[in-house]
Amino acid sequence: MTLFVHLFAGTGTFEFLSPGILLAVAVTCLAASLYLLLPKSGRHGKTSRRVGWLIGLITLGLFITTGQRLGNLGDEAVFLIVSLVAVVSAVATITCRSPVYAAIWFALCLAGVSGVLLVLGAQFLGVATIVVYAGAILVMFLFVLMLAQPSGLTTSDRITNEPMLSAVAGGVLLGLLSLSIGRLSAEEPLCCRPPSKAAALGAITVEKVPTESVDLLTSDQVARLGGELFGRHLVAVEAVGILLLVALIGAIAIVSNGLEGSQVETSSLHEGSRS
Amino acid sequence: MTTLLLLGTSLALLQNGLVVGAILFSLGLVGILSRRNLIVMFLSAELMLQGISVSLVAWSRYHGDFGGHVLVIFVLSVAACEAAIALVFVLQAFTRTGRLDSSAWQSLRETTLDRSIDHEIPSLDTSMPSFPRLTPAGRSPDTDEQAGMQREHV
C-alpha cells in the first residue's frame, strides 16, 4: 500500500494530501466507524455495522499509507499482517455484542500482539503473552463469564453508554498520540539530543551517562533478559512476588467474606436501570 | 526469522510499533468508556495494557536496552493480579444483582446526578445463524434430558 502511494506521489496525484490531512481524515474515519460498529439502539443495525466495517477498512488503509516504511518488503508484509490481526480483532473485541465472542476475539488479538512483539525482537515476551494472557487470564475470564452469564443476551449487551462521545474521545486520543509519534522523525535521536534549556541554565546539572547500546537480538537474549531481571531489578521482582501473594490471599478472603454476606439481598440495587 | 530480526534499531520500526500500541490503547479506551458489561470492560482494560506493552517493547528495541522488556514482565504479573481480584469482585457483584451490567450499580452515584434510564432497548435478534448439518445416518440417539438446561445462545 505504501509502495502504491509512493508510485502515485511521483505522478503528483497525492501531492495535495499532506500527512496531517491524511491523519485527520483517518482519525475522523476511525471515530465514525467505531460509532457505527458499537451496539446501540436503532433500526438499521446490520447495515450500520457493514458500513462501519467498510469505513474501518478505509481507516486502516489510511494509517498504513501514513506509516513509515521499514525498508524491506518482506519485513513490512510480516509486520503489516500481525498488526492488522491485532487491530482488527481488537475492534471486534470492543464491538461484539456477546461477551463470550468478545473474549475469543481478544484471544486472537493477543496472538496478533505476540506476533508484533516477536517482530520487535522480544521473543520471550511474545511467548509469555500467549502463555500468560491467552492461557491463564483469558481462560479465567471465560470461566467467570460462563459462571455468571445469564442465558441469552442481556439488554445491557445490546446498548452502550454514549457511543458517539466515547468514539470521538478514542479518535482524539489516537490523533494526538499519532501526531506526537510522527514528530519523532523530525528530531534527532533522543540519546543525541542537546541538553534542554533548563539543563543549560544550570538548574540541574545533568550528566549524560553514555550507555553502550546493546544488541538485543543475540541468541542468548532470554538469558541476558533473566540476568537483567534478577540483577538490576531484583528488589522489584521481590515486590511483584509479594504483590502476587497479596492478590492470592485477598481473592480468597473476598470470596469467603462475600459468601457469608451474599444472603443479604439488596433489593434497591436489583431495580437497576430498568425503571 | 533471522532476516526479520536483523531489522536494526531503525526509527521507522519504533514509530510503527508505537502507532500499533496507540491504536490498541485508544480502542481499549473506547471499549471501557462505552461498554456496559463488566467483563467486557475488563477485557478493554487488558487491551490498553497490551498497547502499553507493545510501545514499551518498541522503545526497548530502539534504545537497545532491556528495561522495556523487564517493565512488560511486571505489567504481565500486575495484570494477572488485577484480573484475579477484579473477577472476584465481578462474581460478587453478579451474585448480588444477578446481572453483569455496570449500570445495575448506579445507585452508588452522586445524589446530584440523574439516573441513566434506557429509553430505547433494541429488540433481540432472534434469527439464529444457520449452522451446517450432517445428514443423519443410523438410529437417532436418545434425547438428552439436559437439553432444556442448555442456553440457546451465548
HADDOCK unambig.tbl for C-alpha pairs under 7 A between the chains (distance, minus, plus):
assign (segid A and resid 41 and name CA) (segid B and resid 120 and name CA) 6.03 0.50 0.50
assign (segid A and resid 41 and name CA) (segid B and resid 121 and name CA) 5.98 0.50 0.50
assign (segid A and resid 41 and name CA) (segid B and resid 122 and name CA) 4.83 0.50 0.50
assign (segid A and resid 42 and name CA) (segid B and resid 122 and name CA) 6.58 0.50 0.50
assign (segid A and resid 67 and name CA) (segid B and resid 16 and name CA) 6.48 0.50 0.50
assign (segid A and resid 68 and name CA) (segid B and resid 12 and name CA) 5.26 0.50 0.50
assign (segid A and resid 68 and name CA) (segid B and resid 16 and name CA) 6.59 0.50 0.50
assign (segid A and resid 69 and name CA) (segid B and resid 12 and name CA) 6.34 0.50 0.50
assign (segid A and resid 70 and name CA) (segid B and resid 12 and name CA) 5.83 0.50 0.50
assign (segid A and resid 70 and name CA) (segid B and resid 13 and name CA) 6.25 0.50 0.50
assign (segid A and resid 75 and name CA) (segid B and resid 4 and name CA) 6.00 0.50 0.50
assign (segid A and resid 83 and name CA) (segid B and resid 20 and name CA) 6.68 0.50 0.50
assign (segid A and resid 87 and name CA) (segid B and resid 24 and name CA) 6.51 0.50 0.50
assign (segid A and resid 90 and name CA) (segid B and resid 24 and name CA) 6.92 0.50 0.50
assign (segid A and resid 90 and name CA) (segid B and resid 27 and name CA) 6.94 0.50 0.50
assign (segid A and resid 91 and name CA) (segid B and resid 27 and name CA) 6.67 0.50 0.50
assign (segid A and resid 94 and name CA) (segid B and resid 31 and name CA) 5.07 0.50 0.50
assign (segid A and resid 94 and name CA) (segid B and resid 44 and name CA) 6.84 0.50 0.50
assign (segid A and resid 98 and name CA) (segid B and resid 154 and name CA) 6.72 0.50 0.50
assign (segid A and resid 99 and name CA) (segid B and resid 40 and name CA) 6.14 0.50 0.50
assign (segid A and resid 100 and name CA) (segid B and resid 154 and name CA) 6.71 0.50 0.50
assign (segid A and resid 117 and name CA) (segid B and resid 54 and name CA) 6.51 0.50 0.50
assign (segid A and resid 117 and name CA) (segid B and resid 57 and name CA) 6.95 0.50 0.50
assign (segid A and resid 119 and name CA) (segid B and resid 4 and name CA) 6.66 0.50 0.50
assign (segid A and resid 119 and name CA) (segid B and resid 5 and name CA) 6.80 0.50 0.50
assign (segid A and resid 120 and name CA) (segid B and resid 57 and name CA) 6.86 0.50 0.50
assign (segid A and resid 120 and name CA) (segid B and resid 58 and name CA) 6.21 0.50 0.50
assign (segid A and resid 120 and name CA) (segid B and resid 61 and name CA) 6.53 0.50 0.50
assign (segid A and resid 121 and name CA) (segid B and resid 5 and name CA) 6.22 0.50 0.50
assign (segid A and resid 121 and name CA) (segid B and resid 61 and name CA) 6.87 0.50 0.50
assign (segid A and resid 122 and name CA) (segid B and resid 57 and name CA) 6.95 0.50 0.50
assign (segid A and resid 137 and name CA) (segid B and resid 80 and name CA) 6.42 0.50 0.50
assign (segid A and resid 137 and name CA) (segid B and resid 83 and name CA) 6.80 0.50 0.50
assign (segid A and resid 148 and name CA) (segid B and resid 91 and name CA) 6.91 0.50 0.50
assign (segid A and resid 148 and name CA) (segid B and resid 94 and name CA) 6.56 0.50 0.50
assign (segid A and resid 151 and name CA) (segid B and resid 151 and name CA) 5.50 0.50 0.50
assign (segid A and resid 151 and name CA) (segid B and resid 154 and name CA) 6.88 0.50 0.50
assign (segid A and resid 152 and name CA) (segid B and resid 151 and name CA) 6.83 0.50 0.50
assign (segid A and resid 152 and name CA) (segid B and resid 152 and name CA) 6.73 0.50 0.50
assign (segid A and resid 152 and name CA) (segid B and resid 153 and name CA) 5.49 0.50 0.50
assign (segid A and resid 152 and name CA) (segid B and resid 154 and name CA) 5.71 0.50 0.50
assign (segid A and resid 153 and name CA) (segid B and resid 154 and name CA) 6.97 0.50 0.50
assign (segid A and resid 155 and name CA) (segid B and resid 121 and name CA) 6.74 0.50 0.50
assign (segid A and resid 156 and name CA) (segid B and resid 36 and name CA) 6.04 0.50 0.50
assign (segid A and resid 156 and name CA) (segid B and resid 37 and name CA) 6.63 0.50 0.50
assign (segid A and resid 156 and name CA) (segid B and resid 101 and name CA) 5.91 0.50 0.50
assign (segid A and resid 157 and name CA) (segid B and resid 36 and name CA) 6.75 0.50 0.50
assign (segid A and resid 157 and name CA) (segid B and resid 37 and name CA) 6.28 0.50 0.50
assign (segid A and resid 158 and name CA) (segid B and resid 122 and name CA) 6.78 0.50 0.50
assign (segid A and resid 160 and name CA) (segid B and resid 34 and name CA) 5.25 0.50 0.50
assign (segid A and resid 160 and name CA) (segid B and resid 35 and name CA) 5.15 0.50 0.50
assign (segid A and resid 160 and name CA) (segid B and resid 36 and name CA) 6.14 0.50 0.50
assign (segid A and resid 161 and name CA) (segid B and resid 34 and name CA) 4.69 0.50 0.50
assign (segid A and resid 161 and name CA) (segid B and resid 35 and name CA) 6.39 0.50 0.50
assign (segid A and resid 161 and name CA) (segid B and resid 36 and name CA) 6.91 0.50 0.50
assign (segid A and resid 162 and name CA) (segid B and resid 34 and name CA) 6.09 0.50 0.50
assign (segid A and resid 163 and name CA) (segid B and resid 34 and name CA) 5.75 0.50 0.50
assign (segid A and resid 166 and name CA) (segid B and resid 30 and name CA) 5.30 0.50 0.50
assign (segid A and resid 166 and name CA) (segid B and resid 33 and name CA) 5.87 0.50 0.50
assign (segid A and resid 166 and name CA) (segid B and resid 34 and name CA) 6.04 0.50 0.50
assign (segid A and resid 167 and name CA) (segid B and resid 30 and name CA) 5.83 0.50 0.50
assign (segid A and resid 170 and name CA) (segid B and resid 26 and name CA) 4.97 0.50 0.50
assign (segid A and resid 170 and name CA) (segid B and resid 27 and name CA) 6.57 0.50 0.50
assign (segid A and resid 170 and name CA) (segid B and resid 29 and name CA) 6.28 0.50 0.50
assign (segid A and resid 170 and name CA) (segid B and resid 30 and name CA) 5.41 0.50 0.50
assign (segid A and resid 173 and name CA) (segid B and resid 26 and name CA) 6.47 0.50 0.50
assign (segid A and resid 174 and name CA) (segid B and resid 22 and name CA) 6.21 0.50 0.50
assign (segid A and resid 174 and name CA) (segid B and resid 23 and name CA) 6.34 0.50 0.50
assign (segid A and resid 174 and name CA) (segid B and resid 26 and name CA) 5.85 0.50 0.50
assign (segid A and resid 177 and name CA) (segid B and resid 22 and name CA) 6.48 0.50 0.50
assign (segid A and resid 178 and name CA) (segid B and resid 19 and name CA) 6.36 0.50 0.50
assign (segid A and resid 181 and name CA) (segid B and resid 15 and name CA) 6.28 0.50 0.50
assign (segid A and resid 213 and name CA) (segid B and resid 63 and name CA) 6.62 0.50 0.50
assign (segid A and resid 213 and name CA) (segid B and resid 64 and name CA) 5.14 0.50 0.50
assign (segid A and resid 213 and name CA) (segid B and resid 65 and name CA) 6.88 0.50 0.50
assign (segid A and resid 214 and name CA) (segid B and resid 64 and name CA) 5.10 0.50 0.50
assign (segid A and resid 214 and name CA) (segid B and resid 65 and name CA) 6.37 0.50 0.50
assign (segid A and resid 215 and name CA) (segid B and resid 64 and name CA) 5.77 0.50 0.50
assign (segid A and resid 216 and name CA) (segid B and resid 64 and name CA) 5.77 0.50 0.50
assign (segid A and resid 217 and name CA) (segid B and resid 5 and name CA) 6.68 0.50 0.50
assign (segid A and resid 225 and name CA) (segid B and resid 66 and name CA) 6.51 0.50 0.50
assign (segid A and resid 229 and name CA) (segid B and resid 70 and name CA) 6.21 0.50 0.50
assign (segid A and resid 244 and name CA) (segid B and resid 81 and name CA) 6.03 0.50 0.50
assign (segid A and resid 247 and name CA) (segid B and resid 81 and name CA) 5.58 0.50 0.50
assign (segid A and resid 247 and name CA) (segid B and resid 85 and name CA) 6.53 0.50 0.50
assign (segid A and resid 251 and name CA) (segid B and resid 84 and name CA) 6.81 0.50 0.50
assign (segid A and resid 251 and name CA) (segid B and resid 85 and name CA) 5.49 0.50 0.50
assign (segid A and resid 251 and name CA) (segid B and resid 88 and name CA) 6.31 0.50 0.50
assign (segid A and resid 255 and name CA) (segid B and resid 88 and name CA) 6.66 0.50 0.50
assign (segid A and resid 258 and name CA) (segid B and resid 92 and name CA) 6.52 0.50 0.50
assign (segid A and resid 262 and name CA) (segid B and resid 95 and name CA) 6.82 0.50 0.50
assign (segid A and resid 262 and name CA) (segid B and resid 96 and name CA) 6.46 0.50 0.50
assign (segid A and resid 265 and name CA) (segid B and resid 96 and name CA) 6.56 0.50 0.50
assign (segid A and resid 266 and name CA) (segid B and resid 96 and name CA) 6.87 0.50 0.50
assign (segid A and resid 269 and name CA) (segid B and resid 97 and name CA) 6.57 0.50 0.50
assign (segid A and resid 269 and name CA) (segid B and resid 104 and name CA) 6.34 0.50 0.50
assign (segid A and resid 269 and name CA) (segid B and resid 105 and name CA) 6.21 0.50 0.50
assign (segid A and resid 269 and name CA) (segid B and resid 107 and name CA) 6.71 0.50 0.50
assign (segid A and resid 270 and name CA) (segid B and resid 97 and name CA) 5.31 0.50 0.50
assign (segid A and resid 270 and name CA) (segid B and resid 104 and name CA) 6.95 0.50 0.50
assign (segid A and resid 272 and name CA) (segid B and resid 103 and name CA) 6.46 0.50 0.50
assign (segid A and resid 272 and name CA) (segid B and resid 104 and name CA) 4.16 0.50 0.50
assign (segid A and resid 272 and name CA) (segid B and resid 105 and name CA) 6.61 0.50 0.50
assign (segid A and resid 272 and name CA) (segid B and resid 106 and name CA) 6.92 0.50 0.50
assign (segid A and resid 273 and name CA) (segid B and resid 103 and name CA) 6.21 0.50 0.50
assign (segid A and resid 273 and name CA) (segid B and resid 104 and name CA) 6.11 0.50 0.50
assign (segid A and resid 273 and name CA) (segid B and resid 116 and name CA) 6.64 0.50 0.50
assign (segid A and resid 273 and name CA) (segid B and resid 117 and name CA) 5.47 0.50 0.50
assign (segid A and resid 273 and name CA) (segid B and resid 118 and name CA) 6.76 0.50 0.50
assign (segid A and resid 274 and name CA) (segid B and resid 117 and name CA) 6.80 0.50 0.50
assign (segid A and resid 274 and name CA) (segid B and resid 118 and name CA) 6.86 0.50 0.50
assign (segid A and resid 275 and name CA) (segid B and resid 117 and name CA) 6.93 0.50 0.50
